């Protein structure tokens, strides 16, 4: 197994009005020795905005804003901007987040050329009812029955964990998103292609867009995209979260897969165990117990630092040897999956 070091707590809630309930799940951008965190800040009644701080090196806070960095402006995000991630493609920063209007949670996008001023691009993921989802996918190969369990009756299906690959793949913008229980993938030449006709055809061939489905016991309930994929010579390193339903509730773990560079839907390898899971007091008890929710990384030498929300209450960090992690994935490429229990 790969050795992981829990580096501890990076950022906690403060007495500032915009983050007096929790801080968690940061988008992470690295520029040399500086690491920029755009994090979910939660205040009264679970209202979320995006806060900002800058680290000197992987662990030391150098500067932190005392006011929100981004706040809701439109109806589709009026109850919160949650769980951001960030990449840079063709000179443009793509900040993705979950827009919550009080009823619907959907992936949205803001873009920037300078990491200072961001332009809202609106909701990017499909807005589809369960009735239409069922109608369009019923002639597919049989889907995991959990699509019914998690989504039946929804006016609009929750579509979260919206993350872009950090470059075009075969000339196309490619992103991950998640309608429970699997991670889906979408590729387009430009975002204007994402219209109703596109999504109708997408759901008519929905099985072809499933990237990762639960495979191992620690992710048996559902999976979701975590950090933006990291390009390596061996493939895309994808750090995601896996969830299992236990007697006391769900447990969220940090998981890792390796995907083909030209065809990410080809899974080269997946760790048969969680890279790390809730074990420490601040991961086991919080606003939501038993949660390690990875959303961003920074690489210093051979040390990969993984920033994550711990128990939905604070931001923590873990580190691992980048080389050792890739070696472990390659060595397990042909391993046989452990059987999943029925849940």
PyMOL commands that set and color helices and strands:
alter all, ss='L'
color gray80, all
select helices_A, chain A and resi 17-19+44-46+75-77+130-137+146-151+191-193+196-204+206-209+217-219+281-284+322-331
alter helices_A, ss='H'
color red, helices_A
select strands_A, chain A and resi 4-11+22-31+34-43+47-56+60-64+80-89+92-100+105-112+119-123+160-164+173-178+183-188+210-212+222-225+230-232+235-246+249-259+267-270+292-300+303-310+314-321
alter strands_A, ss='S'
color yellow, strands_A
deselect
rebuild
show_as cartoon
